[in-house]
Amino acid sequence: MTLKHITITGGKPLYGQIKIQGSKNAALPILTSCILGNGVCRIDNCPCISDVDVTLRMLKTAGCRVSRGGSTVTVDASQITCCEVPENEASRIRSSILFLGALTGRCRTASLPFPGGCAIGERPVNLHIGALEKLGVCFEDTGRLEADGRGLRGARVTLPFPSVGATENVILAAVLAPGKTLIQNAALEPEIDELCEFLNLRGARTVRKPDGSILIEGVRTLGPVRYSIKPDRIVAGTYLFAAAAAGGKIRICGLPAAGLENPLAVLKKMGMKITAENSFCEIDSPGIIRAVPYLETAPYPGFPTDLQSPLLAALSEARGESLIRERIFENRFRVVPELIRMGAKIKEEKDCVRICGSQSLHGASVAATDLRSGAALVIAGLAARGATKVGGLEYIERGYENICRDLSLLGAEISLSDGVLAEEMPRKV
């Protein structure tokens, strides 16, 4: 079968500096929130990734006027003509669920199919529905998410789990709701605060309280704004783990260490020399990785689940045994069979994987099954002996603007090509 894939010749240390694209996890809710007000929102440093493309198409379907020039996106939501999100778009990305809060907040009604995205776990929508019901939104069971927001009002919402998406949906619905809303056990991720910053610049009234809860005082309208998306901490973390695996020394410019504290601490445990200032992060890798005896993913400020697969790839080359426990998504270990094909010694144990660092990864033809597994396979290819072909490029393009360009700038021998993936075999699902 002919596929578009990434070809990597491993064994080359990475050197140099790089600037990181705008954050995917900030851009998607910010773009969706443009629905909430009149006037033009101009958003700079918006990443050129497929998830953003899908979001822009959904905004157009709702009646927004959308244009893009490079990394700048302009959205004019003065006229919302449709409150129904089409299934062909919503099924592509999980973040389509955010149109539930945004459309309900603006139009007091919304109709969505159940969202799609990477198959990394169930990620149930009940957290979103239950939270919005606290705000007076009613739902009808029709096989779609049908929201009636005529009773929308401020309320106290306590989330049973600090879900990023559910927190964002409550914010989107509450900023135009009469009264005050208090979100308790709200997600603490920096992208939540960036959404609030964007909305406040438009005239919203949101405050993160010292206990982590978010207080929202509803306003009548939101206005235009110009805003620049902050750099993507997950992309930055990916390249830091790539340097750890391949060896070398790289500097990531324009990105403060805030938001990366836990991954940087893990890299230090792995034997990396880390320098972090207000405007950059630098890693100096000896090419020898120490094992991490135990690590578990957790909501921020814990170790991010989005960096678990890149970490797993790097630890496949470590000296000693590592144990990673996944506590957010149950299918985050789908990359394991592909890493084993490259010589990794990994054993799955319920919600954990045990990695016996082999220091003998070799090139192979492998395929991504989700966004972060794709990044992990690229990292493994950088560390492996010989050539690696990584298929499933459509997953990687969901979150990385141009991973080949970025790593090439750091000296990697990596390219995008069309060709035949050898050793095509049925894959474990």
C-alpha positions as a printed Julia matrix, in Angstrom:
429×3 Matrix{Float64}:
   0.0    0.0    0.0
   1.36   3.41  -0.96
   1.4    5.85   1.92
   2.76   9.23   2.85
   5.25   8.68   5.61
   8.24  10.06   7.48
  11.67   8.54   6.87
  14.32   8.88   9.58
  17.94   7.78   9.65
  18.76   7.52  13.33
  21.89   7.85  15.39
  22.49  11.56  14.82
  22.6   13.85  17.9
  20.5   17.02  17.78
  22.06  20.47  18.04
  20.8   24.02  17.65
  17.85  26.14  18.65
  14.24  26.25  17.59
  11.12  28.33  18.07
   7.92  26.51  18.99
   4.59  26.84  17.19
   1.46  28.18  18.86
  -0.33  25.87  21.28
  -2.87  23.45  19.85
  -4.59  23.02  23.21
  -4.97  26.78  23.59
  -5.87  27.58  19.98
  -8.82  25.2   19.67
 -10.89  26.54  22.62
  -9.91  30.14  21.81
 -11.04  29.78  18.2
 -14.3   28.16  19.31
 -14.89  30.98  21.8
 -14.9   33.5   18.96
 -18.55  32.49  18.49
 -19.44  34.24  21.74
 -19.22  37.86  20.58
 -19.57  40.34  17.76
 -16.68  41.99  15.98
 -13.47  40.65  14.55
 -11.06  38.47  16.5
  -7.54  38.43  15.04
  -5.48  35.58  16.4
  -1.74  35.47  15.77
   0.65  32.53  16.16
  -2.2   30.13  15.44
  -0.66  26.74  14.6
  -0.99  25.46  11.02
  -2.3   22.01  11.96
  -5.21  19.91  10.75
  -7.19  20.22  14.02
  -7.23  23.99  13.54
  -8.35  23.54   9.92
 -11.31  21.43  11.07
 -12.23  23.98  13.74
 -12.2   26.8   11.19
 -14.51  24.82   8.9
 -16.94  24.31  11.8
 -16.86  28.05  12.51
 -17.72  28.73   8.87
 -20.63  26.3    9.08
 -21.96  28.27  12.05
 -21.94  31.43   9.93
 -18.62  32.97  10.95
 -16.51  34.76   8.37
 -13.06  33.17   8.57
  -9.8   33.98   6.83
  -6.23  32.85   7.3
  -2.89  34.28   6.28
   0.06  32.24   7.5
  -0.14  31.94  11.27
  -2.78  34.68  11.62
  -6.47  33.76  11.68
  -9.34  36.24  11.55
 -12.83  35.29  12.75
 -15.91  37.5   12.54
 -18.84  35.92  14.41
 -21.22  38.87  14.04
 -23.79  36.65  12.36
 -24.33  33.12  13.64
 -26.68  31.41  11.21
 -26.46  27.76  12.27
 -26.29  26.11  15.68
 -25.89  22.59  14.34
 -22.38  21.15  13.96
 -22.07  18.73  11.01
 -21.06  15.17  11.79
 -18.42  14.94   9.06
 -16.38  17.62  10.83
 -17.2   16.93  14.49
 -16.23  13.27  14.1
 -12.67  14.3   13.24
 -11.64  16.0   16.49
 -12.49  15.66  20.15
 -12.49  19.41  20.73
 -15.67  19.74  18.66
 -17.39  19.16  22.02
 -16.48  22.77  22.9
 -19.05  24.03  20.4
 -21.62  22.73  22.88
 -20.77  25.41  25.44
 -20.01  28.14  22.91
 -23.2   27.77  20.85
 -25.35  27.36  23.96
 -23.8   30.48  25.46
 -24.33  32.58  22.33
 -27.54  31.12  20.86
 -29.05  29.28  23.84
 -29.23  26.15  21.7
 -26.8   23.67  20.17
 -26.88  20.4   18.26
 -23.77  18.26  17.96
 -22.9   14.67  17.06
 -20.75  12.88  19.55
 -17.15  14.04  19.03
 -14.31  12.09  17.46
 -10.55  12.38  17.68
  -7.73  10.01  18.55
  -8.72   6.61  19.94
  -6.86   6.96  23.23
  -9.74   6.21  25.6
 -13.43   6.59  26.24
 -13.3   10.25  27.29
 -17.01  10.29  28.14
 -19.12  13.39  27.54
 -21.11  12.91  30.75
 -18.77  15.34  32.56
 -19.71  18.05  30.04
 -23.43  17.3   30.15
 -23.58  17.13  33.94
 -21.69  20.4   34.32
 -23.86  22.28  31.8
 -27.02  20.91  33.43
 -25.91  22.68  36.63
 -26.1   25.9   34.6
 -29.71  25.18  33.64
 -29.07  23.6   30.23
 -31.43  20.76  29.29
 -30.49  17.86  27.03
 -32.63  15.65  24.82
 -31.6   12.07  23.99
 -31.81  11.86  20.2
 -28.51  10.14  19.4
 -26.92  13.6   19.21
 -26.06  16.2   21.82
 -29.13  18.47  21.72
 -28.87  21.36  24.17
 -31.65  23.73  25.21
 -30.04  26.68  26.97
 -33.06  28.92  27.46
 -32.66  28.43  31.21
 -28.93  29.18  31.19
 -27.83  30.93  34.37
 -24.85  31.18  36.68
 -24.42  28.45  39.29
 -21.9   26.55  41.39
 -20.41  23.68  39.37
 -18.22  21.09  41.07
 -16.49  18.81  38.6
 -15.97  15.2   39.77
 -12.68  15.21  37.84
 -10.61  18.25  36.75
 -11.38  17.69  33.08
  -9.85  20.28  30.75
 -12.67  20.01  28.21
 -15.46  20.15  30.78
 -13.86  23.17  32.46
 -13.63  24.93  29.1
 -17.24  24.11  28.2
 -18.52  25.58  31.46
 -16.45  28.74  30.9
 -17.77  29.11  27.35
 -21.38  28.72  28.45
 -21.06  30.88  31.58
 -19.41  34.06  30.29
 -22.7   35.25  28.74
 -24.99  33.65  31.35
 -26.74  35.93  33.85
 -25.38  35.72  37.36
 -22.16  34.27  38.75
 -20.65  30.85  38.1
 -18.1   29.17  40.32
 -16.24  26.16  38.88
 -14.8   24.05  41.66
 -12.18  21.35  40.99
 -11.51  23.16  37.72
  -8.62  22.01  35.54
  -5.38  23.86  36.3
  -3.75  23.53  32.87
  -2.15  26.76  31.56
  -4.37  26.58  28.47
  -7.44  27.14  30.69
  -5.94  30.38  31.97
  -5.05  31.39  28.43
  -8.68  30.94  27.36
  -9.77  33.12  30.29
  -7.14  35.72  29.37
  -8.47  35.85  25.81
 -12.08  36.15  26.96
 -11.25  38.84  29.51
  -9.61  40.92  26.78
 -12.96  40.71  24.98
 -14.85  41.96  28.04
 -15.55  38.77  29.99
 -15.12  38.65  33.76
 -13.28  35.52  34.81
 -10.93  35.1   37.77
  -8.81  32.15  38.86
  -9.03  32.06  42.65
  -6.16  30.99  44.94
  -7.8   27.6   45.56
  -7.83  26.88  41.8
 -11.54  27.45  41.31
 -12.71  29.81  38.57
 -15.24  32.58  39.22
 -17.18  33.93  36.24
 -19.51  36.91  36.32
 -21.75  36.86  33.28
 -21.69  39.82  30.89
 -24.07  40.82  28.11
 -21.66  41.01  25.18
 -18.08  40.35  24.13
 -16.16  42.55  21.73
 -13.32  42.26  19.21
  -9.72  41.55  20.13
  -6.25  40.84  18.77
  -4.4   38.08  20.56
  -1.27  35.93  20.09
  -1.36  32.24  21.05
   1.38  31.2   23.45
   3.92  28.49  22.44
   2.91  24.83  22.65
   4.39  23.25  25.78
   3.62  19.71  24.52
   5.49  20.27  21.25
   8.35  21.74  23.28
   8.34  18.71  25.56
   8.34  16.4   22.54
  11.53  17.98  21.2
  13.16  17.92  24.62
  12.54  14.16  24.89
  13.77  13.79  21.31
  17.07  15.4   22.3
  17.26  13.19  25.38
  16.85  10.08  23.22
  19.13  11.11  20.35
  21.72  12.98  22.4
  23.01  16.47  21.75
  22.16  19.94  22.98
  19.18  22.05  21.91
  17.61  25.3   23.01
  13.89  26.05  22.73
  13.44  29.8   22.37
  10.55  32.0   23.41
   9.11  29.48  25.84
   9.2   30.03  29.61
   9.64  26.99  31.82
   6.2   27.62  33.39
   3.99  24.72  32.35
   6.93  22.36  31.82
   8.11  22.08  35.43
   7.21  18.4   35.83
   8.65  17.17  32.48
  11.84  19.15  33.11
  12.18  17.52  36.53
  11.75  14.09  34.91
  14.42  14.9   32.31
  16.82  15.79  35.12
  16.13  12.39  36.73
  16.99  10.83  33.36
  20.45  12.41  33.58
  19.88  15.45  31.39
  21.36  18.84  32.15
  18.51  21.35  32.02
  18.75  25.13  31.92
  15.46  27.0   32.15
  15.05  30.77  32.03
  12.12  33.11  31.4
  12.64  33.04  27.63
  14.1   29.61  26.86
  14.64  26.0   27.89
  17.87  24.17  27.09
  18.73  20.49  27.33
  22.22  19.01  27.21
  21.97  15.26  26.71
  24.97  12.94  27.17
  23.25  10.31  25.02
  23.0    8.04  28.03
  19.6    7.89  29.73
  18.91   6.8   33.27
  15.73   4.88  33.94
  12.83   6.43  35.84
  11.81   3.87  38.5
   8.19   5.08  38.67
   6.1    7.78  37.05
   2.38   8.3   36.65
   0.47  10.75  34.52
  -1.81  13.24  36.23
  -3.7   16.46  35.57
  -1.57  19.59  35.65
   0.74  20.24  37.47
   1.46  16.5   37.25
   3.18  14.8   34.33
   1.03  15.38  31.22
  -0.54  12.39  29.53
   0.25  14.03  26.18
   3.97  13.51  26.87
   3.68   9.96  28.15
   4.28   8.34  24.74
   7.33  10.53  23.94
   8.73   9.7   27.38
   8.09   6.01  26.78
  10.05   6.16  23.52
  13.01   7.85  25.22
  13.02   5.38  28.13
  13.22   2.5   25.65
  16.91   3.46  25.37
  17.47   3.95  29.11
  19.8    2.04  31.38
  17.7    0.12  33.86
  14.0   -0.54  34.37
  11.27   2.09  34.28
   7.6    1.86  35.2
   4.97   4.25  33.81
   1.39   4.29  35.01
  -1.27   5.96  32.85
  -4.05   7.49  34.96
  -5.86   9.67  32.41
  -6.59   7.65  29.24
  -6.77   3.87  29.16
  -5.55   3.47  25.56
  -2.41   5.58  25.75
  -0.21   2.47  25.34
  -1.23   1.75  21.74
   2.3    2.76  20.71
   3.83  -0.18  22.59
   3.53  -2.85  19.82
   5.19  -0.48  17.35
   8.07   0.27  19.73
   8.52  -3.47  20.3
   8.91  -3.86  16.54
  11.85  -1.48  16.85
  13.49  -3.61  19.53
  12.08  -2.02  22.68
  11.63  -4.29  25.68
   8.25  -3.26  27.06
   5.62  -5.23  28.94
   2.08  -4.01  29.57
   0.63  -4.6   33.05
  -2.96  -3.31  33.24
  -2.62   0.5   33.44
   1.19   0.34  33.55
   4.07  -0.44  31.24
   7.4   -1.79  32.39
  10.34  -0.74  30.22
  13.64  -2.58  30.35
  15.92  -0.17  28.53
  17.46  -2.12  25.67
  19.83   0.48  24.21
  19.38  -1.4   20.95
  16.49   0.17  19.04
  16.66  -0.5   15.32
  14.87   1.0   12.38
  11.59  -0.52  11.2
   8.37   0.34   9.36
   5.85   1.44  11.98
   2.59   3.37  12.05
   1.09   5.96  14.38
  -2.31   5.2   15.9
  -2.82   8.63  17.48
  -1.18  12.04  17.62
   1.25  11.48  20.48
   2.16   7.92  19.46
   3.24   9.38  16.14
   5.58  11.79  17.89
   6.9    8.93  20.03
   7.73   6.82  16.97
   9.62   9.74  15.44
  11.64  10.03  18.68
  12.37   6.3   18.6
  13.48   6.63  14.99
  15.93   9.39  15.92
  17.52   7.12  18.52
  17.44   3.89  16.51
  20.13   2.34  14.34
  19.29   2.4   10.66
  16.23   3.73   8.84
  12.73   4.06  10.26
   9.54   4.73   8.31
   6.65   6.18  10.3
   3.19   5.97   8.73
  -0.04   7.49  10.0
   1.14  10.99   9.19
  -2.43  12.3    9.38
  -2.3   11.8   13.15
   0.96  13.68  13.58
  -0.35  16.59  11.48
  -3.19  17.05  13.97
  -0.8   18.67  16.43
   2.59  19.33  14.81
   2.92  21.96  12.09
   5.95  20.38  10.45
   7.84  17.93  12.62
  10.27  17.13   9.77
  11.17  20.79   9.3
  11.67  21.37  13.01
  13.87  18.35  13.59
  15.83  18.96  10.38
  16.73  22.39  11.77
  18.26  20.54  14.72
  20.34  18.29  12.47
  18.13  15.22  12.23
  18.16  13.22   9.0
  14.4   13.18   8.51
  12.16  13.71   5.51
   8.59  13.42   4.31
   8.06  11.05   1.41
   5.54   9.02  -0.56
   6.37   5.36  -0.89
   5.62   1.82   0.09
   5.76   0.87   3.73
   7.47  -2.5    4.0
   6.47  -5.21   6.46
   2.81  -4.23   6.4
   1.16  -6.45   8.99
  -2.17  -6.54  10.87
  -1.78  -4.28  13.87
  -2.93  -4.69  17.43
  -5.92  -2.48  18.22
